Amino acid sequence: MNDNIIISCEEFIEKRISTKFLSKGKEIDWQFIRNFNYKNLDEIKEKIEEMIDDGLLEDNTTYDDYIFACDRIELIYKESKECRDSRGSSIITDKLLDNESRTSTSKRSAWVLYKNKLLNEKHFSKVSIKIIENDTEIIRKRLSTEYSEDIGAIKGMVVGAIQSGKTANMGALISQCADNGWNFFIILGGMLENLRMQTEKRLINDFSGKGMFNWVSLSSITNKKADPGQELSDLDLSNHSHTKYLCVTLKQKDRLNNLLNWIKRDTSNAKNMRVLIIDDEADQASINTKKLDSGEQTTINKLVNDIVNGPKGKQLCGAMNYICYSATPYANFLNDSSEDGLYPNNFITTLTPPKSYFGPQEIFGVDEDGLSDGLSIIRNIDSDDESKINKILEETSLDIPNNLKSAICWFLCSVSAFRFKKIKKPFSMLVNISYKTDEHSRISNAINNWISTTKIDAIINDCKKVWDKETNLFSYDTLKQEFPDYEMIDNVEEYPNFNEIKPYLKKLIEQRINYILLNDDNSFEYSNGIHLCIDNYKNNKINEDNEYKRIIYPEKKQLDAMEAPAFIIIGGNTLSRGLTLEGLVSTYFFRKGRQADSLMQMGRWFGYRFGYELYPRIWMDEITYEQFTFLSKLDYDLRMNLEQYMIQGISPRQAGPLINNTPSVSWLRITARNKQQSVIEADYNFSGVQAQTISFDTNEDIMNNNIDLTKAFLNDIPCAPIKSRSNSSFVWKNVDYKMVYHFLTKFKFCHNNRVFNNIELLLEWLNKKDTTELSKWNVVLVGVESGNSWKLSNKVSINKVNRSKKSNIKDYINIGILRTYRDNFEDIAFNELKNKEKVIQAKIKNPDERHSESFFEFKKSIGFDINPMLVIYIIDKNSKPLNVKNQKRLALNTSQDLVGLYLAIPGDKKYKDYVSKLTIKLDNKGEEYYDEN
């Protein structure tokens, strides 16, 4: 088939879909798209000929071409919808109607040109582009091209994902808005000039082309005096203008003040400005960290506020839209909620990461039934590393720890593999140990010393050991098993063998350490060796040897003429936001983070890994691994929470999204204290809690205590046990709460269980509840269809459950997930089922149905009484991984069976397994909104 003909057909089909269905809010009728509402094949072919004569389709287009294109477009739409549904796309909005803007299909429109760049230059898949288009349309429909005093500036929040191509989504929004009348675009681009320049250059390049608009970058309007032709009075902002204006500025006092004064200098032409402000990394600098009750504002917050809402609330621009973008929006949700502030009153939406994105859930997993355990790419840093790192930082030694050597060896092997495969792109290693700039230099000296003084053959021998180990631990088959939804899996190439990369490795090591050099013509010079970079503000200048030590990657023309360049980058805060580390394949991360949003932003390993999916590795200590696993769940729960608000029709002004806060996890705060001043703790409300023990002590006495206690508890329950719906478990109905209470007080919990290690708080809360509300419990002893037998009494015997342990955790046992979703229905007795089993099975098997309502609500809707549940699991001490090739799992191998507990209490707070929630006080209501019965 002819590619040009197929592309022509696809463009024609997209236009028909847009005009016939999308613009009218109708569901697409694919049969109508295929047959033009004709039933006869000859009539359809005749219609296609008519389209050719009208110039709407290419000459020689056949019926088969047209149907082939229809099939492709339908598949793209269906896969993008499936991705958005399965990966948590949602929006909660105010009650204002959508605007009448449309997504342009014109070949010269800003959006179509930008879309083609995403496809042809940035190599986004068509499904990913369709997801971006859909996400962007939802945001665009909430914006305003005309200011209204009744409504004020439109303020929204877009929750992205770390390193997920947020810039592509921002570019899509700007281009679609340009097609629909917005004419002035302001990007508030963080705090660092190199990132501002990177963003400005990228956007102007993305929008340039043979389109209907001329894009002008206003780079001087944030100076005291704008350059000639860049004053507001010089701009053509009329409705018929084909010029669009872009201003990328830092969130700094002088620049924002200059921008505000620039607008104030011509209030007449300002009324023609239809403005879209995108606050990139909106949780950084824009937040008011002054005490809210003082009435004061931080300088940056006040200036942004004056630009958005107008000085003293008097709007200067013809239309104002302020959109926050952040992957860690906790500070935005938990701080100033006043109507004249920057709180996203009008909408909060989430972006959909495509199935080619390696995010927190993909890398670290989610402790949730049916979801990923994570990827086998995390390597443990042990206590020996800390001792050696401290000596380096104290300048008493240059000896680097073995794990850092392994991380460097893996990096050198990876670069050599890419050079063998003739891949011409930069590859990076990140070393993030400290935020202190002096300590960066000490680490750099130690790495330089090891690479420069160790014999080449010795490094090669170390590299071979690391290569053999790593390629065995994480292979193509491992990726396919652990990330089954990865959309580019068919393009992933296996590793070359070590002998193939060895010549390239030898040549790379022989070059030793180099630095980026500045030539006389101000161009940067790169070598074929290892570039050592120290990325912090102390290295902004060129040193006396013409060396530039900050990271700056080669231009495309330079890359075409060289082998894949290698960069080892040492840094701290400047590497925590915004800056993309290209080809990041090795990370040595040894930072102590106590703040959720800051720690998440340090995860430079999140993102897209086209062409090198098998290579990324992360070395980190066990505590940091736990923190990121928790953050993965925090991120997942936030998205599920927003989805529930969308389903319930709750607006941002009705309630601030509830955010998990775990007082039991003392090493982590959600965000800085002065960024969460409007927060209200939900007073340990366990309503709706679903908590499971996934961590267990290795102490044999504790194991024996829990087994003996469980047997005594179950045998003491006065009512007779009955077979559950699965016929494999037993349930005791309407057990007195006091029995459950005494059992929980005596049970020995591992310190790492987030709800149960504060069991006193849970029990105190239960005691405060109305005695009739939670007085009767259903207790379940879970059994499985096949397995080793466990006998409670002559009448009660079950088969033990199999739960292997995670391999990353050494000091205690972590099984990841205890309960399965079907266990929520095991308190239904077998003799109660009647004709309900089919509808229960349908609920269990359909993941989307699980999110629509809680299982308690579902059970009630089909006629069952609901009681709180205590579910008990006897975990076989001989448990083994179900998949022997799963590197992230090990056999349990304990001396005694383990007892796992799952607690479920009725209520509406679904998907939340932590003790406390944070929500924001909304002063327009004078009360807090809690999502509960």
N, C-alpha and C positions, 0 to 999 in steps of 0.2 A: 504493500500500500504506500501511496505517496504521502510523505510527512506534511507537506504544505497543504494538501487537500484535507487531511485529518485535522490540522490546526484550524483551517478555515471553518470546517464543520463545527469544531468545538466552540469557536468564537460565536458562531451563529446560534448554536444551542444555548450558550450562556445568556445571550441577549434575550432569547425567547423565554427562558426561565425567569429572568429578571422582570421583563415587562408583563408576562402573563400570570406569574405567580408571586414572586418575592415582593414586588412593589405593592401588591394588593394584600399581602399577608396571608396568602393561600398556600396550602400544601402542594408540593409539586406532583403533577399527574404525569408520570413517566410514559404511560401509554399514549397520552395526547402528544407529548414531545416527539415520540417515535413516529406516529402515524398521521399527525395533523388532523386528527379526528375522522380520518377515512378508514373504512373497513377493507376496501379493495386495494390489493398490492399495486395494481396498475395506476390507480389514482394517486397513491403515495409517490410512486416514481415520477408521475407527471408533475406533482407538486415540487419535487426536487429539481426537475428541469426548469420549472418556472422560477425557482430561487436562483438558479444559475443564470438565467436570462436577465434577472433583475440585478445581477452583480452581487448577490448576497452569499453565494457559494462559488468556489473555484470551478473553472471549466473542467470537464471530465469527471466531476464528482458522481460516484455511483451510489445506488441504494445501499450496497454493502459498506461503502465508506461512511455513509451517514449513520447507519445503525451501529457500526463499530465505534464511532465517536460518541453516540448516545450511551452505549454501554460503558465507555470509559468515564464519561462525565457522571453517570449515575453511581458508578462505583466510588468515585472520588467523594461525592456528596454523602453516600452512605457510610464510608469509612471515616470521614471527618465527623459526622454526627455520632458514630459509635465511639470515637475517641473522646469527643467532648462529653458524652454521657458517662463513659467509664472512668475518665480522669478528672472529674469534678469541675465542670464549668457551670457557673451560676451567676445571677445578678439579683441584688435586692435594691429596690428603687422607691422613690417617693411616688405620689399618685399623679404626677404630671404626665400628660400625653406625650408620646414619641413625636419628634419633629418629622417633617415630610421629606427629608433628604434621602437620596438614592445612591446606590453603589453604581458608579459609571461603568459602562462596558465599551466606551469609545476608545479606539486604539491610541489616541493622542492624549487621553486623560492622564492625570497624575497617577491615579491608582493603577491603571492598566500598565503604564510604563514601569512603575515600581514593582508591580507583581511579576512582570517579565524579568526584571533584574534579580528578584528573589529566585526565580526559576532557573535562569540561564547563567547567572554569575555567582550566586551564592549557593546554588545547588539544593534549594529547598524542594522537597517533594510536592507534587500537586495537592496531595491530601493535606500536608502541613500548611500550604498557602491557603487552601479553602478554610482551614481552621482559623488562621489569622484573619481572613476576610470576614468570617462569621463573628469572631470575637470583636473585631473592630466595628462592625456594623452596629452591634449592640451598644457600644460606647457612643458612637457618633449620633445615634438616634436620641440619646439623652441630652445632647448639647443644644445651645441656643445661638441663633444668629442675630438676636435682637434683645437688648437689655430691658428688663421689666422691673420696676421698683417693688412690685408685689413679690416677685420671685428672687430678685437679686442675682448675684453671680452664681452660675452653676458650679457646684463643687462635687467631685466624685473621686473615688479611690479605685485603682486597678491593682489587684494583687497578682503579681507575677511569680516567677520561680527563679532561683539563683542561676545566673548564666544561661537562661533559657531562650535567649534571642529577643529580649525585651525591646531592644532597639528596632528590631524588625516590626514589632507591634506598634511602636511609637511612630515609625516611618509610615506604616499603613494608615494609622489614624490621621496623620498630617496630610498625606496624599488624598485620602478620601474626603477630608474636610476642605481641602483646596478645591476639589471638584464641586463642592456644594456651597461656595460663597465665603468661607472663612478666608481671611487674607493676611493675618499676622500671627506668627507662631513663635512663642518664647519657650526655650528649653532652659530650665534651671538645673544646671549640670553639675551638682556636687561642689566640692571644695578644692579640687586640684586642677591646675591649668592644663597639664598634659592630657587629662581626661576630657576637659572641655574642648580642646583642640581636636582630639580624636573624634568626639561626637560631632562637632561642626563639620569636619572634613568628610566624615562618613555620610552624613545626611545630605550635604550639598552634592556629593558625588552620586548618591542614590537617586536624587530627584532630577539630576541633569539629563538631558536627552532631547529628542525631537518631539517635544510635547506642546501642549497649548499654553503652558505657563513659563514665564521667565522667573527663575528663583534668585533672589538677591539676599546675600548674607550681610546683616547689619552688625559687623564686628566692632564698630567704633562707638556705638551709641551708649555703651556703658562707660565711656570715658567722660571727662568733664565737658568736653566739646566734641561733637560728632564731626566726622570728616565731611568735606563738601559733598552734597548730594545725599547725605544720610540723616539730615534733620527730618523730623516728622513732617514739616511743611513741604519737604521735597518729594514725599512719597505719593504715588498714585494709588489711592485706596478706593477709587470709585467702583461702582458695581460692574462696569464694563472692562475694568483693568485686567490685563493678562499677567500682571506681576504679583508674585507672592513673596512675602518677607519673612526671613528666618533670623532670629536672634538667640544665640546660645551663650548664656552667661553663667558665671560662677555665683554661688550663694555667699557673696562677700559684701560687706557693708557698703564700700565705695561704689561697687559696680551696680548694686541694686538701687542705691540712692541716685546714681546718675541716670539709670533707666527710668526711674519714677519722675525725676525732674525733666527728662527728655519728653515724656508724655505730657507733662504739665505745661511745657513751653508752647504747645499748640493744641489747646483744648478743642478748637473747632475741628481740625482734621482727626483728632482722637475719636470724635463721634463716628467717624467712618471706619474705625478699627474694629474688625470682628476677630476677637482674640481667642486663641487657644494657648493656654499655658500648660506645659507638661513639667511637673516637678519630679525630676528623675532622682531616685533614692530619697523619697520624700520623708523618710524617717530620720534623715541626716540634716542637721542645721535648721530646717524649717520649723521644728518643734519648739514651742514656747517652754523653756526650762525654768523661767522665773516662777515664783510662787503665785498661783492663780488668784488667790484671795487678796493679793497686794494690788491688783489692777495693773501691774507692770508687764511688759513683754520684753523678750530678748530682742536685740537689734534686728537680727535677720528675720525673725518671725514677724516683727512689726512692719518691716519693709515689704515682705512678701504679702502680708495682710493688706497694706495700703495699695499695692499694685492690683491685688485681686478685688478687694471690696471698695477701693477708692479711699483717698485720704479723708479721715473723719466720716467714712461711710458714704461719701459722695462719689458715685461712679463716674469715671472720666471717659470710658470707652463705649463704643456703640454696642458691643456685646462682649461679655467676659465669661470664659470657661476655664476653670482651674481643675486639672486632673493630676492627682498624686499617683505615682508609680512606685511600688516597692514590693520586694519579695519578702520583707520582714516588717509588716505594717503594724506591729504591736504598739509602738509608741503613738502612731496616728490614731489608733482605736482607743487608747487608754489615756489620752491627754485632753487638752482643752476642747470642750464640746459646745462652746457658745455659738449662737447662730451667726454672729459677725466674725467668727474665727475661720479656721481652715478645715474644720471637721467636715468629712464628706456627707453633707446633708442629703444630696440628691440621689446618689447611687454608689454602691460598692459592687464590684464585679471581679471575677477571677479569670485569668487567662488560662487557656488549655495547653499544657505542654504536649507536643506531639509524641508519637511512640518511638521517636529517635532520640529522645531526651534522657540523659542520665541524671536523674534528680535524687533528692534525699530518700524517697521511697524505693527507688531502684537500687541505690548503692547501699543504704543502711537498713532497708526493709521497714516493715510496719508490723508491730505485734497485734495483728488482726487476722482472724480466720479467713483463709483464701487469698491473702496478700503475700507479697514477696518477703523472703527472708533476707534479701540483700544480695550483693555480688561478692564473690570470693576474691576481692582485691585489696582487703584491709590486712595489714601485717602489724603485729604487736610490738611496741617498744617496751623494753623491760627496765627494771630498776638500774641496771648497769649503765644504760644510756644516760639516765639523769645524773649519775655521779660524774661521768666523763664530760657531759655537756657543762655542768657547773664548773668543773676545773678549767674548761676552755673559756668560759665567761669570766672567771676570776683571773685569767691569764697565767695560770700555773701549769698548763699543759696544752699541747697541740694535738694530742691523741684523740681522734674521733671514734665514736662508738661503732661497734660492728654493724648495727642496724642502719646507721647512716652510710657506712661503706656499701652495704647491700643496696640501699636506695640509689646511690651513685652508680654502682655497677649496673643496676637494671636500666638506669637512664642511658649509660654509655652503650649498652647492648641494643636498646631500643633505637637510638639514633643510628647505630650501625646497620640495623635491620632496614630502616627507612632509606638509608643511602644505598644499600644493596638493591632495594626495590625501586630506586630512582625517583623517590618522592621528594619533590622540591618545595618544602615548606618548613618553617621553623619548628623546633621542638624544645620543650622547656622542662626543667625540674625546679620545684619550689621547696625552699627550706625556710620554714616559719617557726622560729623558736622564741623570739623575744620582740617586744615593741621598742626596745632601747636601741638607738642608732649606733652607739659605741659597741654594743654587743654584736651587732650585725657584722662589723668589721672583724671582730675576733673569730666569729664563726667562719667568715670568708678566709681568714688567714689559715685556719686549721684545715679547711677543705683544700685550699691551694697547696698547703704543705704535703698532704697525703698524696694528691694526684701528681705533684711535681717531684717528690722524693722517692716514692715507691717504685721499685723496678717494674718495667713494662710487662714482663712475663708474669710477675706476681699479680698485677692487676688483671691481666687476661685470665689467669687461673681462677681468681675470685669471680670474675665475670661469668666464666663457664658454669661454675657451681650455681650462681644465682640464676642464670638463664635456664639451666636444666630444671631447677626447682620450680621457678615461676611459671614456665611454659607447661609444666605438668599440673600445677595447682589451678591454673585458669586457662582453659583452652577454648577453642571454637565450640565444642560440645557443651562446656560449662556455661558459656555465655548463652547458648541456645536454651539450655535448661533453666537458668536462673533469670533470664530476661526473655521469656517466650514471645512477648508482644513486640519485640524490637523490629521495626518496620524495614530496616536495611540489612537484615541478617543474611540475605542471599548474596550481598556484596562483600561480606566480611572474608578476608583472606587469612589462611592459617599462617603460623609463624614459619620463617625459614629455619633451617637447621643451623647449629652454631658454626660449623665449618664454613658455611656460606657467608656469614657475617664477620668472621674472624679477621680477614684482611682489612676490612673497613674499620673494625675495632682497633686494630694495631695502629693504623694510620691516624685515627682520631686521638688515641692516647699519646702517640709520639709528638703531636702538636702541643700537648700539655695545656696549661691555662693561658688564655688570652683575654684581652679587654677590647671593647668597642673603641675604635679610634676615630677622631675627627680629622678629615683631610683639609688641605688649604682652601678647597672650594666649598667648605662647610658641609660636605657630604660625609656620611658615616661609612667606615670601612670595617669589614668583617673578615674573619679567618675561617679556615676549615677545622680549627681546634675547638676547645671548650671555652665559651665566653662566660666569665664569671661576673655577675652583676650584683650590685648592692643597691636596692631600690629604696632610698629614703631621701628626705629633703636635703641632707648634708652633701649629697652627690649630684646636686642640680647643675654644677658647673664642670667644665673641662679642667682636668688637672694639668700639672706642668709637663707631663708626658703625652699630652693630647689624648688622654684616655677619658671616656665617658662611661661611668660605672652604673648608671641607671639603665633599666631595660628599654630598649627601643628596637623594634624588629626591622629587618631589611624591607625595602620597597620591592614590589613584584619584579621589576626589571632586574634588580640585584639577585633575587632568588633564582631567576631563570638561568643565571650564569654561574651558580654555585651549587655545591652539595647541600643537603639539608643541614642548616646551621643549628648548633647546640648551645643552649643557654641554661646555666645554673643560676637561679635568682634567689637571693637572700633578702628577706625583708620582713615587715610587720604590718603596720597600719595602712601604708599606701597600697599594699597588695590585698587588702581586705574588702575593697569596694571598687566596682566599676571597671578597673583595668582587666582586660582579657589576657590571660597567659596562653599564648598560642601553643598548640600541640603539647599540653601538659600531660606527661606520662609518668612522672615520679614525684611524689610529695613526701617530705619528711616534716611532720607537723607535731610540734611539742609545745603547745601553748596552753596556758591555764585560763580558760574563759569562764566567766561567771555570769554572763549576760546572753540571753538566748539570741537576740537579734544580731549582736556583734559577732558571736561565734558562728552563726549560720552564714554571715557574709564572708567569713574567712574561708568558706568552702569553695575555693577556686576550682576544685575538681568536678564540680557540677557543670553540666552543659552538653554539647554535642561532640562526638568523637568520630566523625566520618573518616573512614580510611585507616583508623588506628584503634578500633574498638577494643581489641584484646590487650592493649598495652598499659593503660592507666593502672597505677598502684599507689597505695597510700600507707605510709608507716605512721602510726599514732599509738599513744598509750591507752590503756584499758579504760581509764576514767573518761578520756575524751571520746572514745568510741561509744561509751554509754550515753554521753551527752548528745552526740549527734544522732544516736538511735532514738533518744527521747525527742529531739528536735524534729526528726522525721515524723513521729507520731503527732507532735504539736502542730506541725504544718498540715498534716492529713486531717486532723480533727477540726482545724480552723476552716478548711475548705468544706468539710461535711457540715459544719455549723452554718456556714453561709448558704449552703444548698437547702438546709432545713428552713432557714428564714425565707428563702425564695418560695419554697413550697407553701409556707404559711402566709405569704403575702405581707410580711413585716417590712417596714421601711427603715432606713438608717436612722431616722429621727425618732422612731419608736423604741429602738433598743440598740445599744452598742453590742457588737458581737462578743459573745462570751469567749474568753481566752483561758486555756488551761493554765493553772498556776499550782505547782506542787510544793507546799511547805515542807514535805518530806524530802524533797531533793534540794538540800541546802546549798549545793554547789552552783546553783543556776538561778538567775533572775530572768524574767521575761524581757525587761528592758530597763534602762537606767531609772532610778527612783524619781528623778525630776522630770522624766518624760511620761510618767503615768500618774499625774496628779489628780485626775478625775476618776481614778479607779475606786471601785467599791468591792470589797471582798464579799463573796456570796455566803459568808458565815457558815462555811462547812456544810453546805447543803448536799446530802448524799442522795437526794431524790433522783431516781433514774440512773444511779451508778451501776456500772457493770465492771466488776473488778475481779482479776484472776491472779493467782500466784504463779509467776513464771520464773522466779528465782528461789533457789533452795541452798541451804547450808550443806557443807560436806561433812559436818560433824555427825558421827554415827549415833551418839546419844540423842541428838535432836531428832534424827530420823526415827529411832525406836520410840521416843516419847510420842511423836505424832501418830504413828501407827497404833500404839496401845490406846491412846486417847480417842482416836477415831472409832476403834472397835467398841470401846466402852460406851461412847456417846450413842452410836447406832443401836447397840443392844439395849440401851436404857430407854429408848423411845417407846412409850407405852402402846402406840397404835401399831398394827401389823403392816409390814411392807407389802406393796403390790407391784406387779410387773409393769414397767413403763411401756409407752407406745412402741418402742423399738423391740421390745421383748428381750432386750439384753441388759437393761438397767432395772434398778428398784427405786420406788419412790415412797416416802412416808408423808402423808398428807396432814396439813393443819397441825404441825408440831408447835408446841408452845414456845414463844420467843425466848423465855428465860433459859430453856435448854440450849438454844442456839447461842445465846449470850454467854453462858458459862463455858461452852465448848470453845468459842472464839477467844475468851480471856486466857485459856490455858494452852492454846495452840502456839507453837514456836514458829514465828515467821522469820524468814531471811530479811536482813536489813534493806535489801534492794527492792522489795515490793512496795510500790509507791503508795498504795492505799493502806495495805495491811500493816506496814511498819508504823502507822499512826492509828492502830486499831482502837486505842483509847478514845480518839476523837470520834470515830465511827460509832463506838458503843455509847458514848455520851450523847451523840445526836439521836441514836435510836431510843435511848431512854427518855429524851425530851419529847418524842413524838406521841401523839394521841395513842393510847394503849389499844384502841380498837383498830387503828389504821394498819399497824404492822405486828399485831399480836400473834398471828398464825403464819407459819412458814411451811413451805414444801421443801423437804430434804431429799436429794437425789444421790444415789450411789451409781455412778456411771459404769456401765460395762460395754464391751464391744463384742461383735459377732464371733471373732476368733482371737485367741491369745492364751497366755498362761493364766491358770485359774487362781482366784483368791477367794478364800472361804471366810465368811463372817460368822455363820452359824449353820446348823443343819438345814435350815430353810433358805438361807441367802448365800449364794455363791455367784460371782461374776468373773468375767475375763478382764484382766488388767489392760490398761491403755498403754500404748507404745509412744514415748516422747523422747527423742534424742536431744542432745544438748548442743548449744552453739560452740564452735571451736575457738572463737575470739576471746572468750571469757575464761580466765584461769583460776581466780580466787574463790569462786563459787559456781554453782550450776545455774545456767540460764537456758530455759527450753524455748524461749521466744513466744510460743502460743500454747496455752493449755486447752481451752475449750474450743469446740467447733460450733458453728451456728446452730446445727440441729440439736445440740444439747439444751438449748433454750426451750425445747418442747418435750424434754424427757420427764417433766413433772406431770404430763398427761398420762393417765393410766391406760393400759392396753384395753381394758374393758369399757373405757369411756369413749373410745374413738368413733364407733359406729361408722358413719360415712364421711368422716372428716379427714381421713388420712391423705386422700389425693390432694386436697387443697393445701394441707400442711406441706406435703412434699413439693408442691409447686412453689410455695413460699421459700422453702429451703434451697431449692435448685436455682432460683432466679436472683442473682446478686442485686439487680436494680430494684426488685421488689423489697429487698431487705431495708433499703434506705427510705422507702416511702412512709413507713410507720414503724413504731417499735414492736417487738414481738409480743410484748404485754398487750398492746392495743389490738394486735392481730388476734391473739388468743381470745380476748374479750369479745371481739367482733364475731367470732365463730362459735360463741356460746360457752366458753370455759371461764370459770372463776380464776382470778389472778391473785396469787400470794407472792411475797418475796421468796426468792429461791436461794438455798445453800446447796451447791452441787459439789460432790466429793469425787475425786479421781484417785484411784490407786495406780501409780505409775510404776510399771515393771522395771525393776533394777537392771534387767538385761535388755532394756530398750536399745534399738539400733536405728540408724538412719534408714528411711524407707528406700532411698536411692543411694547405693553404695558409692556412686561417683560424686556425691554432694560434698564438696570440700568444706563447706561451712558448718557441717554437722558431724558429731562424733557419737559413738556409743555412750550410753549413760554410765554404765560400769560403776554402780554404787553397791555398797555392801548390803543395803536394805532397800525395800520398795519405798518410794516417796509418796507423800499425800499432798495432792494439789487441791486447792479450793477455788471455787468460782461463786461470786456473790452477785445477785441481780435483784435490784429493788425497783418496784414500779415507779414510773415518772416519765417526763418528756425529754429529759436531757440525754438524748441518744448519743451513742458513740463516745461517751466521755468516761474514762476510767480513772480520773484523778479526783482528789478530795475536794478541791476548791476551785472556783471559777472567778475570773476577774471580769467585771463588766464596767461600763462607763456611765457615770451619772449624767443624765440628760435633763438640763434645767428647764426645758420647755414643757416637760411633763410634771416636774416636781416629784417624780417617784422613779423607782427602778423597775425595769421590766425583766421578769424572769420567765424563762421558757419552761413552765411546769404546770401541772394540773392544779 
